Amino acid sequence: MKTTGNDLINLGFRPAKWFNEALQFINEKDLNEIEMIEYLEQFKSPDPIPLLEEPKEFVINIKAETEAEIDNVEKVIATMKELMKTPTLVGGALMPDACPTGSIGTIPVGGVVIAKNAIHPGFHSADICCSVMLTDFGKTDPKLVLETAHKKTHFGYGGRPRGEQLEMPVELMEDFRGNMFLKEDNNISIARSHMGTQGDGNHFLFVGISKKTGNTMLITHHGSRAPGAKLYDKGMKVAERFRKELSPETLKENAWIPFETEEGKSYWEALQIIRKWTKQNHNVIHEAILNELNIEKLDRYWNEHNFVFRDGDLFYHAKGATPLDDKFLPDITGPRLIPLNMAEPVLIVRGATNGRNLGFAPHGAGRNFSRTQHKKSLAHKTIEEIFAEETRGLDVRFFTNDIDISELPSAYKSAETVRSQMAEYELAEVLDEVMPYGCIMAGDVQKNAPWKRKKKFRK
């Protein structure tokens, strides 16, 4: 009698790619039951990998300096302790801007963890390769740069409308087509329409003056937009499949893709392609502004602060942490950038790997409270009053023309605290500061979201 896939399932095997090859072999060789069971031994899943009984050690580069910070720091340390029981992890660190992002055991913003031969999509989240780029505009008037930038950039949901799209290089499209995670036509179409867009939330376009040179600097902050979010969704589904097979005890958000598998290598390749796309996304915005002003840049550099970095069989997952060590950045051309908030300078830093930082620095100022909590704490004032108080002396704009108070300076941790702890723990050295002139952010995108406008129109 012919052996079928149902026979293998009845023996306790889950449907897998090897079924067809195994069934062909069993039936061609006409194996009896004993021979078949012996043959199938090679396909048995290994024993489940348990969580570590004790969390792996991690370095704490954060402390509470005010009453408001106590709860935040306690939660960050508690979630990190649970996270560090994940069986792939061998080390970690917390940065001074750390803040929790989910249930206990979820990697916090400002957390760095090292996994051996494993990539954890949940550790970089949907905003893969969130990054910052700086262009030196020389002695160009900062107001002119900001005005021009407002015409050339794009914030909010979705991509640019037809007729306003910026070019995506052909070789980058070919990279998408050659990768199992990125190759769908609609993904390439989305990547094209999202080129030159900055999204929403804490992403920004910042114009300021170098404290050292007096030159005007343009800095953009955003990630990989919808192409990165789609890769994250696929990565999480693949990681969940491996989690069920390899380590059911591991929390879903901490699932991993083993690097030595076909999926692991393809996912790593997809991350590098998304990195190239994101860098180009910054580039086209900066170039459009330079071209409009008909000037040449004096300098440019960038770095991501939300990504996975590889060193041999170790994969450093930085959930909002700035890489300092050159080994993490093969195309590095300058120092690193740490933005704080719209009223504070963007720090230009350098540093090296030491026993405390694992080769990373903070990525910004972080939050002590959620957006909702922050808004409630300011309910006794009007939005206009809050905006006037917190942006005095600055040219601050919102792309939607709707003020988002959850992105004003008071929504973030004390920049002074982050800087002092960065110095205290010897995480990085500040080389220069880009003093704020003004910035553009998305604004309150929920207020007039596309689906809300459609609902209003139908009524």
Secondary structure as a PSIPRED ss2 file (coil, helix, strand):
# PSIPRED VFORMAT (PSIPRED V4.0)

   1 M C   1.000  0.000  0.000
   2 K C   1.000  0.000  0.000
   3 T C   1.000  0.000  0.000
   4 T C   1.000  0.000  0.000
   5 G H   0.000  1.000  0.000
   6 N H   0.000  1.000  0.000
   7 D H   0.000  1.000  0.000
   8 L H   0.000  1.000  0.000
   9 I H   0.000  1.000  0.000
  10 N H   0.000  1.000  0.000
  11 L C   1.000  0.000  0.000
  12 G C   1.000  0.000  0.000
  13 F C   1.000  0.000  0.000
  14 R C   1.000  0.000  0.000
  15 P C   1.000  0.000  0.000
  16 A C   1.000  0.000  0.000
  17 K C   1.000  0.000  0.000
  18 W H   0.000  1.000  0.000
  19 F H   0.000  1.000  0.000
  20 N H   0.000  1.000  0.000
  21 E H   0.000  1.000  0.000
  22 A H   0.000  1.000  0.000
  23 L H   0.000  1.000  0.000
  24 Q H   0.000  1.000  0.000
  25 F H   0.000  1.000  0.000
  26 I H   0.000  1.000  0.000
  27 N H   0.000  1.000  0.000
  28 E H   0.000  1.000  0.000
  29 K H   0.000  1.000  0.000
  30 D C   1.000  0.000  0.000
  31 L C   1.000  0.000  0.000
  32 N C   1.000  0.000  0.000
  33 E H   0.000  1.000  0.000
  34 I H   0.000  1.000  0.000
  35 E H   0.000  1.000  0.000
  36 M H   0.000  1.000  0.000
  37 I H   0.000  1.000  0.000
  38 E H   0.000  1.000  0.000
  39 Y H   0.000  1.000  0.000
  40 L H   0.000  1.000  0.000
  41 E H   0.000  1.000  0.000
  42 Q H   0.000  1.000  0.000
  43 F H   0.000  1.000  0.000
  44 K C   1.000  0.000  0.000
  45 S C   1.000  0.000  0.000
  46 P C   1.000  0.000  0.000
  47 D C   1.000  0.000  0.000
  48 P C   1.000  0.000  0.000
  49 I C   1.000  0.000  0.000
  50 P C   1.000  0.000  0.000
  51 L C   1.000  0.000  0.000
  52 L C   1.000  0.000  0.000
  53 E C   1.000  0.000  0.000
  54 E C   1.000  0.000  0.000
  55 P C   1.000  0.000  0.000
  56 K C   1.000  0.000  0.000
  57 E C   1.000  0.000  0.000
  58 F E   0.000  0.000  1.000
  59 V E   0.000  0.000  1.000
  60 I E   0.000  0.000  1.000
  61 N C   1.000  0.000  0.000
  62 I C   1.000  0.000  0.000
  63 K C   1.000  0.000  0.000
  64 A C   1.000  0.000  0.000
  65 E C   1.000  0.000  0.000
  66 T C   1.000  0.000  0.000
  67 E H   0.000  1.000  0.000
  68 A H   0.000  1.000  0.000
  69 E H   0.000  1.000  0.000
  70 I H   0.000  1.000  0.000
  71 D H   0.000  1.000  0.000
  72 N H   0.000  1.000  0.000
  73 V H   0.000  1.000  0.000
  74 E H   0.000  1.000  0.000
  75 K H   0.000  1.000  0.000
  76 V H   0.000  1.000  0.000
  77 I H   0.000  1.000  0.000
  78 A H   0.000  1.000  0.000
  79 T H   0.000  1.000  0.000
  80 M H   0.000  1.000  0.000
  81 K H   0.000  1.000  0.000
  82 E H   0.000  1.000  0.000
  83 L H   0.000  1.000  0.000
  84 M C   1.000  0.000  0.000
  85 K C   1.000  0.000  0.000
  86 T C   1.000  0.000  0.000
  87 P C   1.000  0.000  0.000
  88 T C   1.000  0.000  0.000
  89 L E   0.000  0.000  1.000
  90 V E   0.000  0.000  1.000
  91 G E   0.000  0.000  1.000
  92 G E   0.000  0.000  1.000
  93 A E   0.000  0.000  1.000
  94 L E   0.000  0.000  1.000
  95 M E   0.000  0.000  1.000
  96 P E   0.000  0.000  1.000
  97 D E   0.000  0.000  1.000
  98 A E   0.000  0.000  1.000
  99 C E   0.000  0.000  1.000
 100 P C   1.000  0.000  0.000
 101 T C   1.000  0.000  0.000
 102 G C   1.000  0.000  0.000
 103 S C   1.000  0.000  0.000
 104 I C   1.000  0.000  0.000
 105 G C   1.000  0.000  0.000
 106 T C   1.000  0.000  0.000
 107 I C   1.000  0.000  0.000
 108 P C   1.000  0.000  0.000
 109 V E   0.000  0.000  1.000
 110 G E   0.000  0.000  1.000
 111 G E   0.000  0.000  1.000
 112 V E   0.000  0.000  1.000
 113 V E   0.000  0.000  1.000
 114 I E   0.000  0.000  1.000
 115 A E   0.000  0.000  1.000
 116 K E   0.000  0.000  1.000
 117 N C   1.000  0.000  0.000
 118 A E   0.000  0.000  1.000
 119 I E   0.000  0.000  1.000
 120 H C   1.000  0.000  0.000
 121 P H   0.000  1.000  0.000
 122 G H   0.000  1.000  0.000
 123 F H   0.000  1.000  0.000
 124 H H   0.000  1.000  0.000
 125 S C   1.000  0.000  0.000
 126 A C   1.000  0.000  0.000
 127 D C   1.000  0.000  0.000
 128 I C   1.000  0.000  0.000
 129 C C   1.000  0.000  0.000
 130 C E   0.000  0.000  1.000
 131 S E   0.000  0.000  1.000
 132 V E   0.000  0.000  1.000
 133 M E   0.000  0.000  1.000
 134 L E   0.000  0.000  1.000
 135 T E   0.000  0.000  1.000
 136 D E   0.000  0.000  1.000
 137 F C   1.000  0.000  0.000
 138 G C   1.000  0.000  0.000
 139 K C   1.000  0.000  0.000
 140 T C   1.000  0.000  0.000
 141 D C   1.000  0.000  0.000
 142 P H   0.000  1.000  0.000
 143 K H   0.000  1.000  0.000
 144 L H   0.000  1.000  0.000
 145 V H   0.000  1.000  0.000
 146 L H   0.000  1.000  0.000
 147 E H   0.000  1.000  0.000
 148 T H   0.000  1.000  0.000
 149 A H   0.000  1.000  0.000
 150 H H   0.000  1.000  0.000
 151 K H   0.000  1.000  0.000
 152 K H   0.000  1.000  0.000
 153 T C   1.000  0.000  0.000
 154 H C   1.000  0.000  0.000
 155 F C   1.000  0.000  0.000
 156 G C   1.000  0.000  0.000
 157 Y C   1.000  0.000  0.000
 158 G C   1.000  0.000  0.000
 159 G C   1.000  0.000  0.000
 160 R C   1.000  0.000  0.000
 161 P C   1.000  0.000  0.000
 162 R C   1.000  0.000  0.000
 163 G C   1.000  0.000  0.000
 164 E C   1.000  0.000  0.000
 165 Q C   1.000  0.000  0.000
 166 L C   1.000  0.000  0.000
 167 E C   1.000  0.000  0.000
 168 M C   1.000  0.000  0.000
 169 P C   1.000  0.000  0.000
 170 V H   0.000  1.000  0.000
 171 E H   0.000  1.000  0.000
 172 L H   0.000  1.000  0.000
 173 M H   0.000  1.000  0.000
 174 E H   0.000  1.000  0.000
 175 D H   0.000  1.000  0.000
 176 F H   0.000  1.000  0.000
 177 R H   0.000  1.000  0.000
 178 G C   1.000  0.000  0.000
 179 N C   1.000  0.000  0.000
 180 M C   1.000  0.000  0.000
 181 F C   1.000  0.000  0.000
 182 L C   1.000  0.000  0.000
 183 K C   1.000  0.000  0.000
 184 E C   1.000  0.000  0.000
 185 D H   0.000  1.000  0.000
 186 N H   0.000  1.000  0.000
 187 N H   0.000  1.000  0.000
 188 I H   0.000  1.000  0.000
 189 S H   0.000  1.000  0.000
 190 I H   0.000  1.000  0.000
 191 A H   0.000  1.000  0.000
 192 R H   0.000  1.000  0.000
 193 S H   0.000  1.000  0.000
 194 H H   0.000  1.000  0.000
 195 M C   1.000  0.000  0.000
 196 G C   1.000  0.000  0.000
 197 T C   1.000  0.000  0.000
 198 Q C   1.000  0.000  0.000
 199 G C   1.000  0.000  0.000
 200 D C   1.000  0.000  0.000
 201 G C   1.000  0.000  0.000
 202 N C   1.000  0.000  0.000
 203 H C   1.000  0.000  0.000
 204 F E   0.000  0.000  1.000
 205 L E   0.000  0.000  1.000
 206 F E   0.000  0.000  1.000
 207 V E   0.000  0.000  1.000
 208 G E   0.000  0.000  1.000
 209 I E   0.000  0.000  1.000
 210 S E   0.000  0.000  1.000
 211 K C   1.000  0.000  0.000
 212 K C   1.000  0.000  0.000
 213 T C   1.000  0.000  0.000
 214 G C   1.000  0.000  0.000
 215 N C   1.000  0.000  0.000
 216 T E   0.000  0.000  1.000
 217 M E   0.000  0.000  1.000
 218 L E   0.000  0.000  1.000
 219 I E   0.000  0.000  1.000
 220 T E   0.000  0.000  1.000
 221 H E   0.000  0.000  1.000
 222 H E   0.000  0.000  1.000
 223 G C   1.000  0.000  0.000
 224 S C   1.000  0.000  0.000
 225 R H   0.000  1.000  0.000
 226 A H   0.000  1.000  0.000
 227 P H   0.000  1.000  0.000
 228 G H   0.000  1.000  0.000
 229 A H   0.000  1.000  0.000
 230 K H   0.000  1.000  0.000
 231 L H   0.000  1.000  0.000
 232 Y H   0.000  1.000  0.000
 233 D H   0.000  1.000  0.000
 234 K H   0.000  1.000  0.000
 235 G H   0.000  1.000  0.000
 236 M H   0.000  1.000  0.000
 237 K H   0.000  1.000  0.000
 238 V H   0.000  1.000  0.000
 239 A H   0.000  1.000  0.000
 240 E H   0.000  1.000  0.000
 241 R H   0.000  1.000  0.000
 242 F H   0.000  1.000  0.000
 243 R H   0.000  1.000  0.000
 244 K H   0.000  1.000  0.000
 245 E H   0.000  1.000  0.000
 246 L H   0.000  1.000  0.000
 247 S C   1.000  0.000  0.000
 248 P C   1.000  0.000  0.000
 249 E C   1.000  0.000  0.000
 250 T C   1.000  0.000  0.000
 251 L C   1.000  0.000  0.000
 252 K H   0.000  1.000  0.000
 253 E H   0.000  1.000  0.000
 254 N H   0.000  1.000  0.000
 255 A C   1.000  0.000  0.000
 256 W C   1.000  0.000  0.000
 257 I E   0.000  0.000  1.000
 258 P E   0.000  0.000  1.000
 259 F C   1.000  0.000  0.000
 260 E C   1.000  0.000  0.000
 261 T C   1.000  0.000  0.000
 262 E H   0.000  1.000  0.000
 263 E H   0.000  1.000  0.000
 264 G H   0.000  1.000  0.000
 265 K H   0.000  1.000  0.000
 266 S H   0.000  1.000  0.000
 267 Y H   0.000  1.000  0.000
 268 W H   0.000  1.000  0.000
 269 E H   0.000  1.000  0.000
 270 A H   0.000  1.000  0.000
 271 L H   0.000  1.000  0.000
 272 Q H   0.000  1.000  0.000
 273 I H   0.000  1.000  0.000
 274 I H   0.000  1.000  0.000
 275 R H   0.000  1.000  0.000
 276 K H   0.000  1.000  0.000
 277 W H   0.000  1.000  0.000
 278 T H   0.000  1.000  0.000
 279 K H   0.000  1.000  0.000
 280 Q H   0.000  1.000  0.000
 281 N H   0.000  1.000  0.000
 282 H H   0.000  1.000  0.000
 283 N H   0.000  1.000  0.000
 284 V H   0.000  1.000  0.000
 285 I H   0.000  1.000  0.000
 286 H H   0.000  1.000  0.000
 287 E H   0.000  1.000  0.000
 288 A H   0.000  1.000  0.000
 289 I H   0.000  1.000  0.000
 290 L H   0.000  1.000  0.000
 291 N H   0.000  1.000  0.000
 292 E H   0.000  1.000  0.000
 293 L H   0.000  1.000  0.000
 294 N C   1.000  0.000  0.000
 295 I C   1.000  0.000  0.000
 296 E C   1.000  0.000  0.000
 297 K C   1.000  0.000  0.000
 298 L C   1.000  0.000  0.000
 299 D E   0.000  0.000  1.000
 300 R E   0.000  0.000  1.000
 301 Y E   0.000  0.000  1.000
 302 W E   0.000  0.000  1.000
 303 N E   0.000  0.000  1.000
 304 E E   0.000  0.000  1.000
 305 H E   0.000  0.000  1.000
 306 N E   0.000  0.000  1.000
 307 F E   0.000  0.000  1.000
 308 V E   0.000  0.000  1.000
 309 F E   0.000  0.000  1.000
 310 R E   0.000  0.000  1.000
 311 D E   0.000  0.000  1.000
 312 G C   1.000  0.000  0.000
 313 D C   1.000  0.000  0.000
 314 L E   0.000  0.000  1.000
 315 F E   0.000  0.000  1.000
 316 Y E   0.000  0.000  1.000
 317 H E   0.000  0.000  1.000
 318 A E   0.000  0.000  1.000
 319 K E   0.000  0.000  1.000
 320 G C   1.000  0.000  0.000
 321 A C   1.000  0.000  0.000
 322 T E   0.000  0.000  1.000
 323 P E   0.000  0.000  1.000
 324 L C   1.000  0.000  0.000
 325 D C   1.000  0.000  0.000
 326 D H   0.000  1.000  0.000
 327 K H   0.000  1.000  0.000
 328 F H   0.000  1.000  0.000
 329 L C   1.000  0.000  0.000
 330 P C   1.000  0.000  0.000
 331 D C   1.000  0.000  0.000
 332 I C   1.000  0.000  0.000
 333 T C   1.000  0.000  0.000
 334 G C   1.000  0.000  0.000
 335 P C   1.000  0.000  0.000
 336 R E   0.000  0.000  1.000
 337 L E   0.000  0.000  1.000
 338 I E   0.000  0.000  1.000
 339 P C   1.000  0.000  0.000
 340 L C   1.000  0.000  0.000
 341 N C   1.000  0.000  0.000
 342 M C   1.000  0.000  0.000
 343 A C   1.000  0.000  0.000
 344 E C   1.000  0.000  0.000
 345 P C   1.000  0.000  0.000
 346 V E   0.000  0.000  1.000
 347 L E   0.000  0.000  1.000
 348 I E   0.000  0.000  1.000
 349 V E   0.000  0.000  1.000
 350 R E   0.000  0.000  1.000
 351 G C   1.000  0.000  0.000
 352 A C   1.000  0.000  0.000
 353 T C   1.000  0.000  0.000
 354 N C   1.000  0.000  0.000
 355 G C   1.000  0.000  0.000
 356 R C   1.000  0.000  0.000
 357 N C   1.000  0.000  0.000
 358 L C   1.000  0.000  0.000
 359 G C   1.000  0.000  0.000
 360 F E   0.000  0.000  1.000
 361 A E   0.000  0.000  1.000
 362 P C   1.000  0.000  0.000
 363 H C   1.000  0.000  0.000
 364 G C   1.000  0.000  0.000
 365 A C   1.000  0.000  0.000
 366 G C   1.000  0.000  0.000
 367 R C   1.000  0.000  0.000
 368 N C   1.000  0.000  0.000
 369 F C   1.000  0.000  0.000
 370 S C   1.000  0.000  0.000
 371 R H   0.000  1.000  0.000
 372 T H   0.000  1.000  0.000
 373 Q H   0.000  1.000  0.000
 374 H H   0.000  1.000  0.000
 375 K H   0.000  1.000  0.000
 376 K H   0.000  1.000  0.000
 377 S H   0.000  1.000  0.000
 378 L C   1.000  0.000  0.000
 379 A C   1.000  0.000  0.000
 380 H C   1.000  0.000  0.000
 381 K C   1.000  0.000  0.000
 382 T C   1.000  0.000  0.000
 383 I H   0.000  1.000  0.000
 384 E H   0.000  1.000  0.000
 385 E H   0.000  1.000  0.000
 386 I H   0.000  1.000  0.000
 387 F H   0.000  1.000  0.000
 388 A H   0.000  1.000  0.000
 389 E H   0.000  1.000  0.000
 390 E H   0.000  1.000  0.000
 391 T C   1.000  0.000  0.000
 392 R C   1.000  0.000  0.000
 393 G C   1.000  0.000  0.000
 394 L C   1.000  0.000  0.000
 395 D E   0.000  0.000  1.000
 396 V E   0.000  0.000  1.000
 397 R E   0.000  0.000  1.000
 398 F E   0.000  0.000  1.000
 399 F C   1.000  0.000  0.000
 400 T C   1.000  0.000  0.000
 401 N C   1.000  0.000  0.000
 402 D C   1.000  0.000  0.000
 403 I C   1.000  0.000  0.000
 404 D C   1.000  0.000  0.000
 405 I H   0.000  1.000  0.000
 406 S H   0.000  1.000  0.000
 407 E H   0.000  1.000  0.000
 408 L C   1.000  0.000  0.000
 409 P H   0.000  1.000  0.000
 410 S H   0.000  1.000  0.000
 411 A H   0.000  1.000  0.000
 412 Y C   1.000  0.000  0.000
 413 K C   1.000  0.000  0.000
 414 S C   1.000  0.000  0.000
 415 A H   0.000  1.000  0.000
 416 E H   0.000  1.000  0.000
 417 T H   0.000  1.000  0.000
 418 V H   0.000  1.000  0.000
 419 R H   0.000  1.000  0.000
 420 S H   0.000  1.000  0.000
 421 Q H   0.000  1.000  0.000
 422 M H   0.000  1.000  0.000
 423 A H   0.000  1.000  0.000
 424 E H   0.000  1.000  0.000
 425 Y C   1.000  0.000  0.000
 426 E C   1.000  0.000  0.000
 427 L C   1.000  0.000  0.000
 428 A C   1.000  0.000  0.000
 429 E E   0.000  0.000  1.000
 430 V E   0.000  0.000  1.000
 431 L E   0.000  0.000  1.000
 432 D E   0.000  0.000  1.000
 433 E E   0.000  0.000  1.000
 434 V E   0.000  0.000  1.000
 435 M E   0.000  0.000  1.000
 436 P E   0.000  0.000  1.000
 437 Y E   0.000  0.000  1.000
 438 G E   0.000  0.000  1.000
 439 C E   0.000  0.000  1.000
 440 I E   0.000  0.000  1.000
 441 M E   0.000  0.000  1.000
 442 A C   1.000  0.000  0.000
 443 G C   1.000  0.000  0.000
 444 D C   1.000  0.000  0.000
 445 V C   1.000  0.000  0.000
 446 Q C   1.000  0.000  0.000
 447 K C   1.000  0.000  0.000
 448 N C   1.000  0.000  0.000
 449 A C   1.000  0.000  0.000
 450 P H   0.000  1.000  0.000
 451 W H   0.000  1.000  0.000
 452 K H   0.000  1.000  0.000
 453 R H   0.000  1.000  0.000
 454 K H   0.000  1.000  0.000
 455 K H   0.000  1.000  0.000
 456 K H   0.000  1.000  0.000
 457 F H   0.000  1.000  0.000
 458 R H   0.000  1.000  0.000
 459 K C   1.000  0.000  0.000
